[in-house]
Amino acid sequence: MTALRFDDVRFDYGAGPVLRGVAFTLEQGDTMALLGPNGAGKTTLTKLVVGLLHPKSGGVWVGGRTTQGRTPEQMARQAAYVFQHPDQQLFARSVAAEVAFSPRLRGLHEDETRELVRDVLTRTGLESVSEEHPYDLPPAQRKLVALAAALAQQPQVLVLDEPAQGLDRAGISRVTAIVREVAAEGVAVLAVTHDLAFALETLERSLVLVEGEVEYDGRSQDLFQDETRLWQLGLEPSQVALLSRELDLPGRPVRVDEVTNAIARLAAP
């Protein structure tokens, strides 16, 4: 089933086009990195997904329903958005209350809400701080609180804005695991990121915007193995990919585990 569809979407703020005929689809369980230089239209595209903006022409469909004329509140069950800066969206007096807000708003029974909150807090590693005020937590944990609240919406499409920013290796690994888990459950994930290593390790597909147009839509691994194409799109190869090239590893792998295994095989007696 198609979770998200953009059909010839065009948008502008009145001072020239921002998106020019963008078209792509995400099926249930797809994971996509939204890449491109600053000003390419990435943030505008994500706002169109959740109904913060609407196309000037063309259409956006989430879960088979058009976003046209619908507010973010009306679309909350279909699409959830995790902002780059969590302080822009956290408001409750405790982590648990933040996560419980959406289920209660939807009218879930209190037992169901408690079970959902418990599951989401476990998934995000926040059980031990469930009664803490979000603003008493360090920024990295606040980011996970915002993600937990979005997961509690049980959306069909999860939009993440720079999900790896400000996280240490353990935090990034947790987010990667969460993305893989929810994708396996049928949630489509669209993530804006400048962390190309995160994109490669976490998101199977990449869409690259340049000046509001789609310049690449395909497998992340294929893109990151093509160093010339990356430079053409204004993207830099990851350090792992550069190491793979310098060592001339067989098959030119670019994922960390594949590069590690290739080096181990070369080093073996």
DRENPAMI-313387 format. One record per residue (C-alpha): residue number from 1; x, y, z. Coordinates in pm, 1 decimal, always signed. Each point is the difference from the previous one (the first is absolute). Layout:
N
  resi         x         y         z
   NUM         X         Y         Z
...
END
This chain:
269
  resi         x         y         z
     1      +0.0      +0.0      +0.0
     2    +123.5    +349.7     -82.1
     3     +64.0    +199.6    +317.1
     4    +109.4    +327.9    -161.4
     5     -31.9    +136.0    -352.8
     6    +115.1    +327.3    -153.1
     7    -141.2     +63.9    -347.6
     8    +157.0    +289.1    -196.6
     9      +8.9    +216.8    +312.7
    10     +86.8    +364.7     -43.9
    11     +31.5    +256.7    +275.1
    12    +124.1    +354.0     +48.4
    13      -8.6    +264.0    +271.4
    14     -60.5    +278.1    -250.9
    15    +363.1     +73.2     -79.2
    16     +68.9    -271.8    -255.2
    17     -54.6    -377.4      -8.3
    18    +120.7    -215.3    +288.5
    19    -121.6    -339.2    -126.2
    20     -22.0     -67.3    -371.9
    21    -205.0    -303.8     -98.8
    22    +107.7    -233.1    +280.2
    23    -132.2    -353.4     -40.8
    24     +75.2    -315.9    +198.9
    25    -174.4    -268.0    +205.4
    26     +74.0    -179.2    +325.3
    27    -156.0    -337.0     +66.5
    28     -69.9    -136.5    +346.2
    29    +328.6     -83.3    +170.5
    30    +216.2    +206.4    -235.8
    31    +277.1    +210.8    +153.4
    32    +127.7    +302.2    -190.7
    33    +271.1    +259.7     +60.4
    34     -88.3    +346.0    -130.5
    35    +329.7    +155.4    -106.2
    36    +121.9    +311.8    -172.0
    37    +174.1    +332.5     +59.4
    38    -146.1    +274.5    +217.0
    39    -285.8    +174.8    -178.3
    40     -83.5    -303.6    -214.5
    41    -357.3     -19.6    +133.7
    42     +35.8    -286.1    +249.6
    43    -172.9    +168.0    +294.7
    44    -279.3    +127.0    -223.7
    45     -56.2    -354.2    -126.7
    46     -29.8    -140.9    +352.5
    47    -247.6    +271.3     +99.4
    48    -215.6    -101.6    -295.7
    49      -9.5    -357.8    +131.8
    50    -154.9     +97.1    +333.5
    51    -231.4    +274.3    -123.1
    52    +194.8    +299.4    +129.2
    53      +7.0    +111.0    -364.9
    54    -205.2     -97.3    -306.1
    55    +110.9     -24.5    -364.1
    56     -60.5    +286.4    -238.4
    57     -56.2    -267.6    -262.3
    58     +25.9    -375.9     -13.0
    59     -99.5    -216.1    +293.7
    60    +124.6    -168.4    +315.9
    61    -168.2    -313.1    +132.0
    62     +70.2    -164.7    +335.9
    63    -149.9    -343.2     +53.5
    64    -212.5     +44.4    -309.1
    65    -153.1    +329.3    +117.0
    66     +79.6    +340.9    -143.1
    67    +153.5    +256.9    +233.2
    68    -178.4    +284.7    -179.7
    69    -218.3    +198.1    +237.5
    70    +107.1    -204.0    +301.4
    71    +177.0    +139.4    +306.9
    72    +292.5    -162.7    +181.6
    73    -238.9     -87.6    +283.3
    74    -229.0    -181.2    -242.9
    75    +296.4    -187.5    -145.2
    76    +166.4     -93.3    +328.8
    77    -111.0    -365.3     -24.0
    78    +145.4     -33.7    -349.8
    79    +321.8    +200.6     +26.3
    80    +224.9     +87.5    +294.7
    81    +279.5    +258.1     -10.1
    82    +305.8     +11.3    +227.0
    83    +157.7    +344.3     -17.5
    84    +374.1     +54.5     -23.5
    85     -13.0    +188.7    +331.0
    86    -220.2    -185.4    +250.7
    87     -56.7    +311.8    +211.5
    88    -230.5    +119.3    -277.3
    89    -252.9    -272.9     +75.9
    90     +33.7    -118.3    +362.0
    91    -251.0    +147.4    +244.5
    92    -115.8    -254.4    +260.4
    93    +113.4     -14.4    +362.9
    94    +145.3    -350.5     -24.2
    95    +139.0    -232.1    -262.7
    96    -286.7    -244.0     +52.1
    97    -259.5    +276.6     -34.8
    98    +164.8    +119.3    -321.6
    99     -20.6    -348.0    -149.2
   100    -355.8     -55.7    +125.5
   101    -136.6    +324.4    -145.1
   102     -76.2    -127.9    -350.7
   103    -160.7    -332.1    +102.9
   104    -224.1    +179.1    +249.0
   105     -93.6    +260.2    -259.5
   106    -105.0    -282.4    -231.8
   107    -224.0    -139.4    +272.3
   108    +193.1    -319.5     +71.6
   109    -110.7    -182.2    +313.4
   110    +225.1     +77.0    +296.4
   111    +125.6    -360.2     +20.5
   112     +93.1      +9.5    -369.2
   113    +170.0    +335.9     +47.8
   114    +208.6    -127.4    +292.4
   115    +105.0    -307.1    -198.2
   116     +90.9    +209.6    -305.1
   117    +198.6    +249.3    +210.8
   118    +186.1    -283.7    +171.1
   119     +87.3    -158.7    -334.7
   120    +119.6    +327.6    -153.4
   121    +208.7     +94.3    +305.4
   122    +164.5    -342.6      -6.6
   123     +69.6     +28.6    -372.1
   124    +165.3    +340.3     +43.1
   125    +183.4     -87.7    +322.5
   126    -182.0    +262.3    +206.6
   127    -163.5    -218.1    +266.5
   128    +227.6    +124.4    +276.8
   129     -84.6    +365.8     -67.7
   130    -372.2     -39.6     -62.4
   131     -97.4    +232.7    +287.0
   132    +269.3    +259.9     -72.3
   133     -86.4    +334.1    -156.5
   134    +129.7     -10.7    -360.8
   135    +186.1    +328.6     +45.0
   136    +194.2    -146.2    +292.9
   137    +153.9    -252.9    -239.3
   138    +306.6     +55.9    -219.4
   139     -65.2     +97.1    -364.5
   140     +68.7    -349.7    -134.1
   141    -265.3    -152.8    +226.9
   142    -245.5    +278.0     -82.2
   143     +43.3    -101.6    -363.4
   144     -99.0    -355.4     +91.3
   145    -302.7    +131.5    +193.3
   146    -119.5    +178.7    -313.8
   147     +49.5    -320.4    -198.6
   148    -188.8    -200.2    +264.1
   149    -293.7    +241.8     -17.7
   150      -9.1     -37.7    -379.1
   151      +6.4    -379.8     +25.9
   152    -296.0     +15.4    +238.5
   153    -202.3    +157.7    -281.2
   154     +31.5    -338.2    -176.4
   155     +38.5    +172.4    -336.9
   156     +12.2    -149.7    -345.4
   157    +282.0    +239.7     -92.6
   158    +270.7    +114.3    +241.9
   159    +188.8    +315.7    -101.5
   160    +332.8     +65.8    +172.9
   161    +194.6    +325.4     -29.8
   162    +372.9     -57.0     +65.0
   163     -60.2    -297.1    +233.2
   164    +372.3     -68.9     +57.5
   165     +97.7    +357.7     +81.1
   166    +134.4     +44.6    +352.0
   167      -0.1    -371.7     +78.9
   168    +300.7    -209.6     +98.5
   169     +72.8    -337.5    -156.4
   170    -231.5    -182.1    +241.5
   171    -282.9    +245.5     -67.1
   172     +37.9     -33.5    -375.4
   173      +1.7    -378.8     +30.7
   174    -324.5     +16.7    +197.5
   175    -167.7    +221.9    -259.5
   176    +118.5    -233.4    -275.7
   177    -148.0    -297.3    +186.2
   178    -330.7    +184.0     +49.5
   179     -23.4     +91.1    -368.5
   180     +61.3    -361.0     -99.3
   181    -256.3    -127.9    +251.7
   182    -281.6    +233.1    -102.8
   183     +75.4     -58.8    -367.9
   184     -34.9    -374.3     +59.9
   185    -342.2     +79.8    +148.1
   186    -104.7    +180.2    -319.8
   187     +74.3    +363.6     +84.3
   188    +158.2    +202.9    -281.6
   189    +288.4    +217.5    +121.6
   190    +119.4    +319.0    -170.2
   191    +306.4    +160.0    +158.9
   192    +166.1    +329.4     -86.7
   193    +367.3     -34.4     +84.7
   194    +341.7    +143.8     -71.7
   195    +158.8    -299.9    +173.1
   196     +74.3    -213.0    -303.3
   197    +138.5    -286.0    +209.0
   198    -333.4     -16.8    +185.4
   199    -187.7     +11.8    -330.5
   200    +200.2    -289.1    -140.0
   201     -14.5    -218.9    +310.1
   202    -364.9     +63.5     +86.0
   203    -203.6     +90.7    -309.8
   204     -26.8    -232.5    -296.6
   205     -94.3    +265.5    -252.7
   206    +117.7    +354.8     -68.0
   207    -171.3    +289.7    -175.1
   208    +221.5    +297.0     -86.7
   209    -149.4    +343.0     -60.0
   210    +195.1    +269.4    -183.7
   211    -167.8    +338.5     -46.8
   212    -340.0    -154.3     +60.7
   213     +31.8    -283.5    -250.3
   214     +56.6    -371.4     +55.5
   215    +346.2     -81.8    -131.2
   216     +29.0    -350.0    +144.0
   217    -247.3    -254.3    +132.6
   218    +140.1    -345.0     +61.8
   219    +186.0    -232.5    +233.4
   220    +220.1    +176.3    +254.1
   221    +278.5    -253.2     -47.8
   222      +8.1     +53.0    -377.4
   223     +26.4    +376.9     +48.1
   224    +276.2     -16.3    +257.4
   225    +204.6    -240.1    -209.0
   226      -0.8    +251.3    -286.5
   227    +245.0    +264.2    +120.4
   228     -20.3    +200.0    -323.3
   229    -377.8     +20.9     +22.6
   230     +20.0    +109.1    +363.4
   231    +226.7    +293.3     -87.1
   232    -228.3     +95.0    -289.6
   233    -291.9     +17.7    +244.5
   234    +194.0    +213.5    +246.9
   235     +46.6    -285.5    +247.3
   236    +326.2    -123.9    +148.2
   237     +91.4    -368.8     +29.4
   238      +7.8    -135.6    +354.3
   239    +331.4     -64.9    +171.3
   240     -74.2    -371.7     -16.6
   241     -53.2     +20.0    -375.9
   242    +325.7    +192.1     -42.9
   243    +185.1    -262.9    +203.8
   244    -151.3    -272.5    -216.2
   245    +125.5    +178.7    -312.5
   246    +348.1     +62.3    +137.0
   247     +37.1    -365.9     +97.5
   248    -152.7    -108.0    -332.7
   249    -223.7    -246.3    +183.3
   250    -168.0    -263.5    -220.8
   251    -345.4    +117.3    -106.8
   252     +71.7    +343.7    +149.3
   253    -231.9     -44.1    +305.0
   254    -122.2    +314.2    +177.9
   255    -186.4    -126.4    +306.0
   256    +198.3     -22.0    +323.8
   257     -56.7    -371.3     +60.9
   258     +79.8     -90.8    -359.7
   259    +320.5    +205.4      +0.2
   260    +102.4    -149.8    +334.9
   261     -56.1    -352.9    -129.4
   262    +189.8     +73.0    -322.2
   263    +299.4    +135.1    +193.0
   264      -7.4    -302.6    +231.7
   265      +8.7    -232.9    -300.1
   266    +296.7    +185.4    -145.7
   267    +183.8     -14.4    +331.4
   268     -64.9    -369.2     +51.5
   269    +303.5    -227.7     -50.9
END
